[in-house]
């Protein structure tokens, strides 16, 4: 095998964010861009010599070409083996499972998650560590340090590998094992849930629609829902992954999955609607005339997880990202188990899961999962809902109403203000940060501030501290607003504003969330002077 050592210079801006490195696809296609980052990953983990990795992605544009480059670089850096999904496809949770099951030295996952795909859209890559989870901050910092000083990378001068055929082949001395991307994940799901009971649910006339959004979950959902569980053919729609996600935006929320949302609010609605995102780690759940917010979904799943075989013995604890509503906190309190509040980013759940402090985790951005892998898992969440529905035999709407009757309701919404000039967004947040100490006692739109702070996290397992994780403001009457600049976009800045209003068990639980949150929204707009600061008050996306 001929190995080329290519001289290079550091490339600015290769700092991994919340979920790895994300840029426009054309940026990743620039000569040396991907290669510099991959070599920096290998350098940061003390090299690839003799190691085994999992590689795969969500099938977006440039996925196959990028994988071929990664294989050549892994071979040149002395890797012993790479496990690749057939045709380069692997959902993020499936990749996490493979890393754990085959005890590899980590994996490289090619995805920009819920961001749109195509040559003029987004691409991304992240390194997952041997526990199957996203690299923690100390490793992403080491990767970034390498990108700032890199002077050369190694790549094998070898023909491309056939990724369309399952089986082992070699690139130099390195084994490339092309595997069925679905089989191991399907077996894992069968070990967690009561497939017989769910099959009986479908056999009894239960109907659902799963929108795979032309993304990677399509083959998984077809094999499990229509195959193993016997759902009627056509239950899974938009099931074939495409490089540009069918020209759509693979983000499972009421805006980008509007067709599914409209169906579920119509007279022809099936019993359950669900969707997953580009790389299969997010989910959306909708019952007939009942949209389930991700925060409520986490709470309901935690309260009912005992219906699934894997969680019958109970949960060790629950964890949520800080912007997620406190709905699951109330469940944990009644169950007398621990509840942990972490920064946004699934990597922060890893230590808690590894230490068995928590069993189920969730983020308000449609990510939910458990200790079965170290990533959020969209199809897992759908299957747990199906297992609960198979046991309770109640509509989703009734399950929600019953939950709120016992715990109260956290009315909740997220406003995304996208593509704000980065300078304007940073100044807005900096100015708000400077006011935090003086906000308590002040009133905005009739709501009085009780406290305000900037969230920092002390990891209870390893003692690490993460600061600057979002601004929080609480108001009298159990209301809260959180401000964060998103780390998942590729253009300008996205300001995320999270709005929450708790109504106790005796209150009205059937209001439209935007009506229930009207006072909190007004207070937020007055407090930030958003209209003058960024030129608009209406968000691009409301979820």
Buried (B, 14 or more C-beta within 10 A) or exposed (E): EEBEEBEBEEBEEBBBBBBBBBBBBBBBBEEBBBBBBBBBBBBBBEEBEEBBBBBBBBBBBBBBBBBBBBBBBBBBBBBBBBBBBBBBBBBBBBBBBBBBBBEBBBBBBBBBBBBBBBEEBBBBBBBBBBBBBBBBBEBBBBBBBBBEEBEEBBBBEBEEBEBEEEEEEEBBEBBBBBBEBBEBBBEBBBEBBBBEBBBBBBEEEBEBBBBBBBBBBBBBBBBBBBEBBBBEEEBBBBBEBBBBBBEBBBBBBBEBBEBBBEBBBEEEBBBBBBBBBBBBBBBBBBBBEBBBBBBBBBBBBBBBBBBBBBBEEEBBBBBBBBBBBBBBBBBBEEBEBBBBBBBBBBBBBBBBBBBEBBBBBBBBBBBBBBBBBBBBBBBBBBBBBBBBBBBBEBBBBEBBBBBBEEBBBBBBBBBBBBEBEEEBBBEBBEEBBEBBEEBBEEEBBEBBBBEBBBBEBEBEEEEEEBEEBBBBBBBEEBBBBBBBBBBBBBEBBBBBBBBBBBBEEEEEBEBEBEEBBBBBBBBBBBBBEBEEBBEEBEBEBBB
